């Protein structure tokens, strides 16, 4: 069976299974009602048409803002809610939290849809109880496979999100490691960028190591410096050593490319 979507199947009844969008029976044994919450009407209409075409899936409500999403979740009692991370008013994660808290006995499976792989979005969604995080750029057959898998009780993640989760768990570069210092205010990605900068790497090298763009490196570094109330890379390096984010023997030798770029 071809598996194009990474599913955390060991959290659900389909242990070890991958769902193939090419299988016409992918949703034959599933029945689920859906609430789609997105600020853009065309997105709601398109996703509704896509999912309503899958046997067993039925969109029963659509919401354009957090207040209506919470109200519709309470009245329509959907099995699954699909919410955009940039949802108006409360945002995707907080909207999910309110929906789940409103029905603790029989909460819906909540899926967060996002445009980018962002540490804050991942942490926030999982912290409030989301059952999956999906990227907006996945093909339609992957979206239907993911929703079907969620209806069966599985947690579902787009490959890019799952890759980031594995990276976080493997490298263990999290703000929790630096609890008790100002570094605890940083996101996981901001801490990673700061650590590599402190070790002497320039922005372009950091971008290659973390598989992100150089512009994204600059964004994370500037946010980290703002949170730490510092204004230069030199201060960032000093602070990283002061709080033990980097130990002296980890520093790279030789010139520091782009050392003065922020």
C-alpha positions in Angstrom: 0.0 0.0 0.0 1.3 3.4 -0.9 1.5 5.8 2.1 1.9 9.4 1.3 0.6 10.9 4.5 2.4 10.3 7.8 -0.1 9.1 10.5 0.7 8.6 14.1 -1.2 5.3 13.9 -0.1 3.9 17.2 -2.3 6.5 19.0 -5.4 5.1 17.4 -7.1 1.8 16.5 -5.3 1.4 13.2 -1.9 0.6 14.5 0.9 1.0 12.0 -1.4 1.7 9.1 -0.9 4.3 6.4 -3.9 5.5 4.4 -3.7 5.6 0.6 -5.7 8.2 -1.3 -5.7 6.0 -4.3 -7.8 3.4 -2.6 -11.5 3.9 -3.6 -12.6 2.2 -0.3 -10.6 4.6 1.9 -13.8 5.9 3.6 -16.2 3.1 2.9 -16.4 2.1 6.6 -16.4 5.6 8.0 -19.2 7.9 8.9 -18.5 11.4 10.3 -20.0 14.8 10.3 -17.7 17.9 9.9 -17.5 21.5 10.8 -15.2 23.6 8.6 -14.0 26.9 10.2 -12.1 29.3 7.9 -12.3 33.0 7.4 -12.2 32.6 3.6 -15.5 31.6 1.9 -13.9 30.0 -1.1 -11.8 27.9 1.2 -14.8 26.7 3.1 -16.8 26.0 -0.1 -13.9 24.1 -1.7 -13.1 22.0 1.3 -16.8 21.3 1.8 -17.2 20.1 -1.8 -14.0 18.0 -1.5 -15.1 16.2 1.7 -18.8 15.9 0.9 -17.7 13.9 -2.2 -16.1 11.2 0.1 -18.6 8.4 1.1 -19.3 8.6 4.8 -18.1 12.2 5.3 -20.7 15.0 5.5 -20.1 18.7 6.2 -22.9 19.9 8.5 -21.7 23.4 9.4 -19.3 26.2 8.3 -18.0 29.1 10.4 -16.2 32.3 9.4 -15.1 33.3 12.9 -14.3 31.9 16.4 -17.7 32.8 18.0 -19.7 31.2 15.3 -17.4 28.1 15.2 -17.9 27.6 19.0 -21.7 28.1 18.7 -22.0 25.7 15.7 -19.8 23.1 17.4 -22.2 23.1 20.3 -25.4 23.0 18.3 -24.4 20.8 15.3 -22.2 18.3 17.4 -19.8 17.5 14.5 -17.5 14.5 14.8 -14.6 16.5 13.4 -13.8 20.2 13.3 -11.3 21.5 10.8 -9.9 25.0 11.8 -7.5 27.4 10.2 -4.6 28.4 12.4 -5.1 32.1 11.5 -8.8 32.0 12.4 -10.2 35.5 13.2 -10.8 36.7 16.8 -9.2 33.8 18.9 -7.0 32.0 16.4 -7.1 28.3 15.6 -5.6 26.8 18.7 -7.7 28.8 21.2 -10.9 28.2 19.2 -10.1 24.4 19.4 -9.6 24.7 23.1 -12.9 26.4 23.7 -14.8 23.8 21.5 -13.2 20.9 23.3 -13.7 22.4 26.8 -17.4 23.0 26.0 -18.0 19.2 25.5 -15.5 17.3 27.6 -17.6 14.1 27.6 -17.8 13.7 23.9 -15.5 16.3 22.2 -15.0 16.3 18.4 -11.7 15.4 16.8 -10.0 18.8 16.1 -7.7 19.3 13.1 -5.6 22.4 12.7 -4.8 23.5 9.1 -1.8 25.8 8.6 0.2 27.4 5.8 3.6 26.9 7.4 5.4 24.5 9.8 5.6 26.8 12.9 6.7 25.6 16.3 4.3 27.8 18.1 1.3 26.5 16.1 2.4 22.9 16.6 2.9 23.3 20.3 -0.3 25.3 20.8 -2.4 22.8 18.8 -1.1 19.7 20.6 -1.3 21.4 24.0 -5.0 22.1 23.7 -5.8 18.7 22.4 -5.8 18.8 18.6 -5.9 15.4 16.9 -3.8 16.5 13.9 -2.0 19.3 12.1 -2.3 19.5 8.3 -0.5 21.8 5.8 -2.7 23.7 3.4 -0.6 22.7 0.4 -1.2 19.0 0.6 -3.0 17.4 -2.4 -6.8 16.9 -2.1 -6.4 13.1 -1.8 -4.2 13.5 1.2 -6.7 15.8 2.9 -9.5 13.3 2.4 -7.3 10.5 3.6 -6.3 12.5 6.7 -9.9 13.4 7.6 -10.9 9.8 7.1 -8.1 8.6 9.4 -9.1 11.1 12.0 -12.6 9.8 11.9 -11.3 6.4 12.7 -9.6 7.7 15.8 -6.0 8.3 14.5 -3.9 11.4 15.0 -2.8 12.8 11.6 0.1 15.0 10.6 1.3 16.2 7.2 4.8 14.9 6.4 6.4 18.4 7.0 4.8 18.7 10.4 5.8 15.1 11.4 9.4 15.8 10.3 9.5 18.8 12.5 8.1 16.9 15.5 10.8 14.2 15.0 13.4 16.9 14.8 12.3 18.5 18.0 12.3 15.2 19.9 15.6 14.2 18.4 17.6 17.4 19.1 15.7 18.3 22.3 16.3 22.0 21.7 13.4 23.3 23.6 12.8 26.3 25.9 12.1 23.9 28.8 15.8 22.9 28.9 16.6 26.5 29.9 13.8 27.0 32.4 14.7 29.6 35.0 16.4 31.9 32.5 15.3 34.4 29.9 15.9 31.7 27.3 12.8 30.0 28.6 10.7 32.6 26.7 12.0 31.5 23.3 10.2 29.1 21.0 12.0 25.9 20.0 13.0 27.2 16.6 14.2 30.5 18.1 16.4 28.6 20.5 17.8 26.5 17.7 18.7 29.5 15.6 20.3 31.4 18.6 22.3 28.3 19.5 23.8 28.0 16.0 24.5 31.7 15.8 26.3 31.5 19.1 28.4 28.6 17.8 29.6 30.9 15.1 27.5 30.1 12.1 26.2 32.8 9.7 22.6 33.1 8.6 23.1 31.2 5.3 24.7 28.2 7.1 22.0 28.2 9.8 19.4 28.2 7.0 21.0 25.1 5.4 21.3 23.3 8.7 17.7 23.8 9.7 16.3 23.5 6.1 14.7 26.9 6.2 15.1 30.1 4.3 17.7 32.7 5.3 14.9 35.2 5.7 13.2 32.9 8.2 16.5 32.6 10.1 16.7 36.4 10.4 13.0 36.5 11.6 13.6 33.9 14.3 16.9 35.6 15.4 15.3 39.0 15.5 12.4 37.7 17.6 14.8 35.9 19.9 16.8 39.1 20.4 13.7 41.1 21.0 12.5 38.7 23.7 15.9 38.7 25.3 16.1 42.5 25.1 19.4 42.6 23.3 20.3 44.4 20.1 23.4 42.7 18.6 24.6 39.3 17.6 27.6 39.7 20.0 25.1 40.1 22.9 23.2 37.1 21.7 26.4 35.0 21.7 27.4 36.2 25.2 24.0 35.5 26.6 24.0 32.0 25.1 27.2 31.2 26.8 26.1 32.8 30.0 23.0 30.6 30.3 24.7 27.5 29.0 22.9 27.3 25.7 26.4 26.7 24.2 29.4 25.4 26.0 32.9 26.7 24.8 34.1 23.4 23.2 31.0 23.5 20.8 32.1 26.7 19.1 33.3 26.3 15.5 36.8 27.3 14.5 37.7 29.5 11.6 35.9 32.6 10.3 32.3 33.3 10.9 30.5 33.9 7.6 27.9 36.7 7.7 28.8 37.3 11.3 27.5 40.8 11.2 24.2 40.1 9.5 21.0 40.0 11.5 
